Amino acid sequence: MTAIKSFFKTILYKPLFNLLVLLIWLIPGHNVGVAIIILTVLIRLALLPSTASSIKAQKKLKELQPEIDKIREKYKSDQQAQAKATMDFYKDNKINPFSSCLPLLIQLPILMMK
């Protein structure tokens, strides 16, 4: 477990901390609160493309939910056929049901640093 912590500390924690210190130094009055807000905005801007694609995928899934419900109702007794039909439906409509997990997987290491 120590190797994982040191990896995240080197890759994520130290650069973010150094960027925070730099922002504190650059801001007139050396206001820590404003530096934290600016750092948060910068991180959110960096994660914006993956978040936008995630939201787009969720919207598309929500629009197609009635058709997915029809598939579930049709193959209620056969789970394997239901899963196959659902995956074929996703493939036909070019939907990746796991794409909405990407931003969470990117943010998870940041939350695990403590």
N, C-alpha and C positions, 0 to 999 in steps of 0.2 A: 504494500500500500504506500510505502514511502516513496517509491520510484514514481508512482502516478502523481502524488502530491508535488514532488519536486519538478516533474515535467510541467504540470499546470502552473506552478509557481514561476518557472522560467519563461514559459510561453505566454501566459496570460497575465498573471498578477504583477510581475515586475514591470513589464511595458506599460500596463494601465496605470500603475502607481507612479511611474516616472512621467507619464503624460500628465497626470494630475498635478504633480509637483511643478512641471513646466507651466501648466496653465495658471497655477497659483502665482508663480513668479511673474508671468506676463500680465496678469490682470492688475490694473491700478488698485492700490489699497490691499493687494494680496488677499482678496476675499475668497475663503475656502468654499463657501456655499455656492457662489457664482461659478467657481471652477468645477464643482461637482455637477452642477446643472449643465454646463457646457460639455463636459465629458460624457454625460448621459445622452445629450443630443447627438454628439458625434458617434457614439456607439449605436444609437438607434438609426442614424443615417447610414451607417455601414451595414446594418442588418435589414435595411429597407427593401432591397431587391428580393431577398428570400421571404420576407414577411408579405410583400405584395403578391408574390406567386402563391404563397400559402392561402392568402385570403381569396384569390381568384379561384383556386382549386376548391375551397370550401363553398364558395358561391355556386360553382358549377355542380358540385355534388348535391347541394341543397335544391337546385333547380331540377335535377334528375331523380330526386328522392321518390316521387310517386312511381316511376318506372321500376326502380329498385324494389319498392314495396310489392309491386305486382310480381316480380320474379320471386321474391320470398314467399308470397302467397301461393304461387304456382307450384313451387318445389318445397312446400312446407314439410313434407314427410321425408324427403331425401336431401340430407345436408350436403352430401358430396355433389349432387347435381346442382343444388342451389349455389354452392361456391363456384362451380365451373361456369354456370350461366352468368353469375354476377361478374366474374373476372372477364368473361367474353364481352359482357356489356361495357365494362370499363375500357377494354381494349378497343371496341368499336367506336366509343365516344372519346377516345384519347384522354382518359382520366387516370391519374395516378393517385389512388386513395391514400398513399403514404406521404405524399408531397407536403401535406399540411404539418407533418412532424418535423420537417427540416429546421425551422427556426428554433423549435424547442431543443433539438439536439445540439444546435450551435450555442444556445444559452445555457444549457445544462452544465458544462464544465465551469462556467463563471460562477454558478450557484454552488458548485461542489468545492470551491476553493477554501472554504472555512474549515 
